Amino acid sequence: MTEPTFRNVDVSPDDPVDEWPLEAIQTALERGSLSHWRRLGAAIQAQSWGRVARNGEDVLTYSRPYGAAKTMERVIEQARRDTEAAERMAGGAEGATCLGQERRGQGFASLAGALPGRVRIADDFDEMPDDLADSLGMKP
């Protein structure tokens, strides 16, 4: 099988997948080889909601390359499940850290997220004060 060339784009198949525009991703899915699909899969697993994954999803809405379409959809779905599981694990580890700090007497309530469901925003709350936005990691 001959290697595909990307036409009308400023990248080659040898460039990093993150640099491939949508047209190059479409070419790789339609005329690429297993090595191209593996590279796409690795980029999707690295950033399951990134540009490559989203462009791959877009391509698969109108192009259904035999053998690649279903497989790439599964890769995207699995990568996103893995990302969600990793985020849940990170949250669980954070909770374990909080509990450990409480046992050491550092004060559970002093940690971020210590009062879930116990904080209520008033009905007449119009804008967030800068200091509160900053403490929540939001930029005013």
KEVO-148777 format. One line per 4 residues: number of its first residue (from 1); their letters; for each residue x, y, z of N, C-alpha, C, O. Coordinates in Angstrom, 2 decimals, padded with zeros to 5 digits. Atoms other than C-alpha are relative to their C-alpha. Example, Ala and Ser with C-alpha at 12.3 -4.5 7.8 and 13.67 -1.06 7.14 Angstrom:
BEGIN
1 = AS = 000.89 -001.19 000.00 012.30 -004.50 007.80 000.90 001.20 000.00 001.94 001.18 000.66  -000.82 -001.19 -000.06 013.67 -001.06 007.14 -000.77 001.09 000.73 -000.26 002.20 000.90 $
END
This chain:
BEGIN
1 = MTEP = 000.85 -001.18 000.00 000.00 000.00 000.00 000.89 001.24 000.00 001.85 001.32 000.77  -000.79 -001.22 000.05 001.36 003.39 -000.89 -000.43 000.95 001.12 -001.59 000.98 001.54  000.28 -000.97 -001.06 001.60 006.05 001.74 -000.80 001.16 -000.56 -000.51 001.63 -001.67  000.80 -001.13 000.51 -001.01 008.81 001.40 000.79 001.29 000.06 001.69 001.46 000.89 $
5 = TFRN = -000.55 -001.35 -000.08 000.00 012.35 000.66 -001.15 000.94 000.34 -002.29 000.72 -000.07  001.00 -001.00 -000.35 -001.83 015.30 002.09 000.02 001.08 -001.06 001.05 001.72 -001.27  000.09 -001.02 001.05 -003.00 017.60 -000.69 -000.64 001.25 000.56 -001.54 001.20 001.40  000.59 -001.30 -000.32 -003.77 021.27 -000.29 000.09 000.37 001.47 -000.69 001.19 001.95 $
9 = VDVS = -000.27 -000.40 -001.39 -002.47 021.45 003.29 001.50 000.16 000.17 002.28 -000.36 -000.63  -001.41 -000.30 -000.20 000.84 022.62 004.69 000.70 -000.95 000.96 001.68 -000.57 001.61  -000.64 001.00 -000.85 001.70 019.44 006.61 000.19 -001.27 -000.81 -000.43 -001.46 -001.86  -000.19 001.30 000.64 002.96 016.01 005.66 -000.41 -001.09 000.98 -000.55 -000.82 002.18 $
13 = PDDP = 000.35 001.10 -000.90 002.01 012.61 007.06 001.06 -000.27 001.07 000.78 -000.91 002.08  -001.08 000.21 -000.97 005.37 012.62 008.86 -000.02 001.01 001.14 000.63 000.80 002.16  000.10 -001.01 -001.06 004.50 015.72 010.90 -000.78 -000.55 001.19 -001.53 -001.51 001.04  000.80 000.44 -001.16 003.08 015.33 014.43 -001.50 000.11 -000.29 -001.95 001.07 -000.92 $
17 = VDEW = 001.44 000.06 000.26 -000.61 014.40 014.34 -000.70 001.26 000.52 -001.68 001.71 -000.07  000.61 -001.21 -000.56 -001.44 017.43 016.52 000.03 001.17 -000.98 -000.74 002.12 -000.82  -000.09 -001.07 000.98 -000.44 019.62 013.56 -000.87 -000.26 -001.22 -001.01 000.61 -002.08  000.82 000.33 001.16 -002.73 017.85 011.08 -001.33 000.75 000.04 -002.02 000.71 001.06 $
21 = PLEA = 001.34 -000.60 000.05 -005.76 019.88 009.99 -001.04 -001.08 -000.29 -000.69 -002.24 -000.54  001.10 000.93 000.22 -009.15 018.24 009.51 000.17 -000.77 -001.32 -000.08 -001.98 -001.36  -000.15 000.66 001.30 -008.41 017.49 005.82 001.04 -001.10 000.04 000.88 -002.14 -000.60  -001.04 001.01 -000.12 -005.25 015.59 006.74 -000.51 -001.20 000.81 -000.19 -002.35 000.49 $
25 = IQTA = 000.58 001.09 -000.79 -007.11 013.57 009.38 -000.94 -000.82 -000.87 -000.96 -002.05 -000.79  000.90 000.71 000.90 -009.74 012.71 006.79 000.80 -000.88 -000.97 000.44 -002.03 -001.19  -000.83 000.77 000.93 -007.05 011.59 004.32 000.60 -001.21 000.69 000.63 -002.30 000.13  -000.61 001.11 -000.74 -005.35 009.46 006.98 -001.03 -001.09 000.29 -000.72 -002.28 000.20 $
29 = LERG = 001.05 000.99 -000.27 -008.64 007.78 007.89 -000.43 -000.72 -001.28 -000.64 -001.93 -001.26  000.51 000.59 001.24 -009.70 007.20 004.29 001.05 -000.78 -000.78 000.75 -001.83 -001.35  -001.01 000.62 000.84 -006.41 006.31 002.63 001.27 -000.38 000.73 002.24 -000.84 000.12  -001.19 000.30 -000.78 -003.95 005.82 005.45 000.13 -001.48 000.32 -000.73 -002.29 -000.03 $
33 = SLSH = -000.26 001.38 -000.40 -002.49 002.65 006.84 -000.17 -000.13 001.51 -000.49 000.83 002.20  000.11 000.26 -001.43 -002.55 001.07 010.27 000.93 000.91 000.80 000.58 001.33 001.91  -000.92 -000.88 -000.74 000.46 003.17 011.27 -000.59 001.41 000.17 -000.39 002.03 001.21  000.65 -001.31 -000.13 -001.51 006.38 010.57 -001.12 -000.06 001.02 -001.29 000.85 001.83 $
37 = WRRL = 001.11 000.15 -000.94 -004.51 005.10 012.49 000.52 -000.12 001.43 -000.09 000.41 002.36  -000.59 000.11 -001.35 -002.28 004.18 015.44 000.45 001.37 000.49 000.25 001.70 001.66  -000.43 -001.34 -000.40 -000.81 007.68 015.45 -001.19 000.87 000.37 -001.14 001.62 001.35  001.22 -000.73 -000.34 -004.30 009.18 015.39 -000.53 -000.47 001.35 -000.90 000.35 002.19 $
41 = GAAI = 000.48 000.54 -001.26 -005.34 006.85 018.21 000.82 000.47 001.19 000.27 000.79 002.24  -000.87 -000.46 -001.09 -002.34 007.83 020.33 -000.26 001.48 000.32 -000.28 001.87 001.49  000.29 -001.43 -000.22 -003.10 011.55 019.84 -001.35 000.16 000.69 -001.51 001.03 001.55  001.33 -000.07 -000.61 -006.74 010.95 020.76 000.06 -000.45 001.45 -000.57 000.16 002.31 $
45 = QAQS = -000.13 000.46 -001.39 -005.80 009.00 023.88 000.71 001.03 000.86 000.42 001.16 002.05  -000.73 -001.02 -000.76 -003.43 011.78 024.91 -000.91 001.18 000.36 -000.77 001.77 001.43  000.92 -001.13 -000.24 -006.19 014.43 024.60 -001.36 -000.40 -000.58 -001.69 -000.07 -001.72  001.25 000.57 000.49 -009.58 012.77 024.33 -001.05 001.03 -000.39 -002.00 000.71 -001.10 $
49 = WGRV = 000.92 -001.07 000.39 -011.40 016.10 024.01 000.73 001.07 -000.79 000.22 002.17 -000.97  -000.83 -000.96 000.74 -008.65 017.80 022.00 -000.43 000.16 -001.45 -001.41 -000.43 -001.91  000.32 -000.32 001.39 -008.63 019.09 018.45 000.01 -001.23 -000.90 -000.87 -001.37 -001.75  -000.07 001.20 000.85 -007.58 015.77 016.87 -001.23 -000.87 000.21 -001.82 -001.35 -000.76 $
53 = ARNG = 001.18 000.83 -000.27 -010.39 013.86 018.60 -001.26 000.65 -000.57 -002.09 -000.03 -001.17  001.21 -000.69 000.51 -012.99 016.49 017.71 -000.02 000.02 -001.54 -001.08 -000.17 -002.14  -000.05 000.04 001.47 -011.81 016.69 014.08 -000.28 -001.42 -000.50 -000.96 -001.60 -001.51  000.29 001.38 000.37 -011.85 012.90 013.90 -001.49 -000.29 000.07 -002.05 -000.93 -000.82 $
57 = EDVL = 001.45 000.15 -000.13 -015.43 012.93 015.17 -000.73 000.67 -001.16 -001.66 000.10 -001.73  000.64 -000.73 001.10 -016.37 015.53 012.59 000.11 -000.77 -001.31 -000.87 -000.93 -002.04  -000.21 000.76 001.23 -014.86 013.52 009.74 -000.91 -001.21 -000.04 -001.48 -001.52 -001.08  000.79 001.24 -000.03 -016.70 010.39 010.86 -001.50 000.26 -000.12 -002.27 -000.68 -000.27 $
61 = TYSR = 001.42 -000.28 000.21 -020.05 012.19 010.59 -000.36 -000.02 -001.49 -001.53 -000.22 -001.84  000.30 -000.01 001.44 -019.72 012.38 006.79 000.84 -000.98 -000.82 000.54 -001.21 -001.99  -000.84 000.96 000.71 -017.01 009.88 005.85 000.10 -001.26 000.86 000.45 -001.19 002.03  000.01 001.27 -000.75 -017.22 006.21 006.87 000.99 -000.98 -000.62 000.58 -001.97 -001.21 $
65 = PYGA = -000.98 000.90 000.60 -013.93 004.60 005.78 -000.11 -001.42 000.58 -000.10 -001.61 001.80  000.18 001.39 -000.41 -014.33 000.83 005.89 001.17 -000.44 000.87 002.33 -000.27 000.50  -001.03 000.50 -000.90 -012.44 -000.67 008.81 000.52 001.04 000.97 000.97 000.70 002.06  -000.55 -001.04 -000.87 -011.42 002.66 010.26 -001.07 000.73 000.78 -000.83 001.15 001.91 $
69 = AKTM = 001.04 -000.82 -000.62 -014.71 004.38 011.08 -000.41 -000.53 001.37 -000.33 000.18 002.37  000.45 000.58 -001.28 -016.02 002.02 013.77 001.15 -000.06 001.00 000.97 000.24 002.18  -001.14 000.11 -000.90 -012.56 001.47 015.19 000.36 001.36 000.59 000.60 001.46 001.80  -000.35 -001.32 -000.51 -011.82 005.19 015.47 -001.06 000.53 000.95 -000.73 001.19 001.93 $
73 = ERVI = 001.05 -000.39 -000.93 -015.21 005.83 017.08 000.21 -000.68 001.35 000.03 -000.06 002.40  -000.26 000.71 -001.26 -014.37 003.17 019.67 001.21 000.57 000.72 001.21 000.67 001.95  -001.19 -000.61 -000.61 -010.94 004.71 020.25 -000.38 001.29 000.71 000.05 001.53 001.84  000.41 -001.27 -000.60 -012.53 008.11 020.90 -000.84 -000.26 001.26 -000.61 000.36 002.30 $
77 = EQAR = 000.85 000.31 -001.15 -015.19 006.63 023.21 000.82 -000.53 001.18 000.62 -000.11 002.31  -000.81 000.59 -001.07 -012.63 004.58 025.18 000.92 001.05 000.61 001.09 001.09 001.83  -000.90 -001.04 -000.52 -010.22 007.51 025.48 -000.76 000.95 000.93 -000.23 001.37 001.95  000.79 -000.89 -000.84 -013.00 009.67 026.89 -000.43 -000.68 001.29 -000.47 -000.05 002.35 $
81 = RDTE = 000.32 000.73 -001.25 -014.06 006.97 029.35 001.23 -000.05 000.90 001.12 000.12 002.12  -001.24 000.03 -000.78 -010.42 006.66 030.43 000.28 001.35 000.65 000.72 001.41 001.80  -000.21 -001.34 -000.55 -010.17 010.43 030.89 -000.93 000.24 001.18 -000.51 000.75 002.22  000.96 -000.19 -001.08 -013.33 010.49 032.99 000.37 -000.83 001.22 000.26 -000.36 002.35 $
85 = AAER = -000.41 000.86 -001.11 -012.10 007.57 035.11 001.21 000.59 000.72 001.29 000.57 001.94  -001.18 -000.61 -000.60 -008.76 009.30 035.66 -000.38 001.23 000.83 000.19 001.47 001.89  000.47 -001.17 -000.75 -010.57 012.46 036.74 -000.69 -000.41 001.29 -000.52 000.23 002.32  000.65 000.50 -001.23 -012.68 010.47 039.19 001.04 -000.50 000.99 000.92 -000.27 002.20 $
89 = MAGG = -001.06 000.49 -000.88 -009.56 008.81 040.55 000.73 001.17 000.66 001.06 001.11 001.85  -000.68 -001.17 -000.55 -007.90 012.19 041.00 -000.85 000.64 001.09 -000.34 001.07 002.12  000.90 -000.54 -001.02 -010.96 013.42 042.87 -000.01 -000.88 001.24 -000.06 -000.37 002.36  -000.04 000.91 -001.13 -010.89 010.32 045.07 001.28 000.15 000.79 001.27 000.10 002.02 $
93 = AEGA = -001.28 -000.19 -000.68 -007.22 010.85 045.84 -000.02 001.31 000.79 000.53 001.39 001.89  000.13 -001.28 -000.69 -008.01 014.46 046.75 -000.80 -000.16 001.28 -000.45 000.40 002.32  000.81 000.26 -001.19 -010.70 013.25 049.15 000.79 -000.74 001.07 000.66 -000.44 002.25  -000.82 000.74 -000.96 -008.29 010.81 050.75 001.01 000.93 000.66 001.29 000.80 001.85 $
97 = TCLG = -000.94 -000.98 -000.55 -005.79 013.65 051.19 -000.70 000.86 001.05 -000.13 001.13 002.10  000.77 -000.82 -000.95 -008.48 015.75 052.90 -000.21 -000.76 001.30 -000.01 -000.21 002.38  000.23 000.80 -001.21 -009.31 012.93 055.29 001.28 -000.17 000.79 001.27 -000.11 002.02  -001.28 000.14 -000.68 -005.64 012.41 056.06 000.39 001.27 000.73 000.93 001.20 001.83 $
101 = QERR = -000.31 -001.26 -000.65 -005.21 016.09 056.87 -000.88 000.22 001.22 -000.42 000.78 002.22  000.90 -000.13 -001.15 -008.24 016.02 059.17 000.54 -000.82 001.17 000.53 -000.37 002.32  -000.52 000.88 -001.07 -006.73 013.13 061.10 001.25 000.58 000.63 001.53 000.34 001.80  -001.21 -000.62 -000.54 -003.52 015.10 061.49 -000.31 001.33 000.68 000.60 002.03 001.13 $
105 = GQGF = 000.39 -001.20 -000.71 -005.50 018.00 062.96 000.17 001.28 -000.80 000.20 002.36 -000.22  -000.20 -001.21 000.80 -005.00 020.39 060.02 -001.32 000.67 -000.36 -001.30 001.74 -000.98  001.27 -000.67 000.23 -008.70 021.16 059.78 -000.62 -000.30 -001.35 -000.22 000.28 -002.36  000.67 000.40 001.22 -010.95 019.57 057.18 -000.72 001.18 -000.65 -000.69 001.32 -001.88 $
109 = ASLA = 000.78 -001.11 000.54 -013.07 022.70 056.78 000.88 001.05 -000.66 000.37 001.89 -001.41  -000.88 -000.99 000.62 -009.99 024.73 055.76 000.36 -000.39 -001.43 000.97 000.41 -002.15  -000.34 000.46 001.35 -009.66 022.69 052.55 -001.10 000.35 -000.98 -002.28 000.41 -000.63  000.98 -000.32 001.05 -011.34 023.60 049.28 -000.93 -001.17 -000.21 -000.49 -002.32 -000.24 $
113 = GALP = 000.98 001.04 000.25 -014.53 021.66 048.68 -000.42 -000.75 001.24 -001.00 -001.84 001.14  000.29 000.71 -001.24 -014.98 020.74 052.32 -001.48 000.01 000.35 -001.92 -000.82 001.15  001.41 -000.13 -000.36 -018.64 021.77 052.48 -000.93 -000.18 -001.21 -001.79 000.66 -001.44  000.86 000.15 001.17 -020.27 020.37 049.33 -001.46 -000.15 000.42 -001.78 -000.89 001.35 $
117 = GRVR = 001.42 000.06 -000.30 -024.03 020.88 049.36 -000.42 000.81 001.20 -001.61 000.86 001.52  000.34 -000.77 -001.20 -023.87 023.09 052.43 000.12 001.50 -000.22 -000.20 002.30 000.66  -000.14 -001.42 000.31 -023.15 026.39 050.73 -001.09 000.36 -000.98 -001.27 -000.33 -001.99  001.11 -000.41 000.85 -026.07 028.22 049.19 000.26 001.42 -000.49 000.74 002.27 000.27 $
121 = IADD = -000.16 -001.34 000.57 -025.96 031.22 046.87 -001.33 000.72 000.12 -002.37 000.19 -000.27  001.22 -000.79 -000.21 -028.47 033.91 047.73 -000.66 000.32 -001.33 000.01 000.45 -002.36  000.77 -000.29 001.21 -031.23 034.64 045.23 000.36 001.34 -000.61 000.26 001.52 -001.82  -000.32 -001.32 000.51 -030.14 038.26 044.95 001.48 000.19 -000.32 001.95 001.32 -000.45 $
125 = FDEM = -001.43 -000.03 000.30 -026.50 037.39 044.21 000.18 000.35 -001.47 -000.22 -000.42 -002.34  -000.12 -000.45 001.38 -025.58 039.36 041.07 001.38 -000.22 -000.59 001.51 -000.65 -001.74  -001.34 000.16 000.55 -021.83 039.28 040.70 000.94 -000.54 001.05 000.74 -000.34 002.25  -000.95 000.63 -000.90 -018.94 037.43 042.20 001.07 001.00 000.42 001.69 001.63 -000.43 $
129 = PDDL = -001.08 -000.89 -000.46 -016.57 039.49 044.38 001.34 -000.53 -000.48 001.55 -001.74 -000.58  -001.30 000.39 000.55 -013.01 039.48 043.05 000.75 -000.97 000.90 001.35 -001.93 000.41  -000.75 000.88 -000.90 -011.53 037.86 046.17 -000.60 -001.40 000.02 000.14 -002.38 000.13  000.62 001.31 000.03 -014.07 035.03 046.05 000.30 -000.72 -001.31 000.59 -001.92 -001.33 $
133 = ADSL = -000.33 000.57 001.30 -013.52 034.47 042.33 001.44 -000.49 -000.02 001.74 -001.56 -000.55  -001.41 000.40 -000.06 -009.78 034.36 042.95 000.19 -001.25 000.84 000.96 -002.14 000.46  -000.16 001.17 -000.88 -010.12 031.84 045.79 -000.58 -001.25 -000.64 -000.18 -002.36 -000.30  000.60 001.15 000.70 -012.25 029.61 043.52 000.75 -000.33 -001.29 000.35 -001.23 -002.03 $
137 = GMKP = -000.79 000.26 001.20 -009.63 029.74 040.77 -000.58 000.60 -001.26 -000.22 000.21 -002.37  000.62 -000.67 001.15 -011.73 031.97 038.53 000.61 001.39 -000.12 000.84 002.06 000.88  -000.55 -001.34 000.21 -010.34 035.10 037.00 -001.14 000.99 -000.13 -002.07 000.77 -000.91  001.10 -001.00 000.08 -012.53 038.20 037.56 -000.02 000.71 -001.34 -000.87 001.57 -001.57 $
END
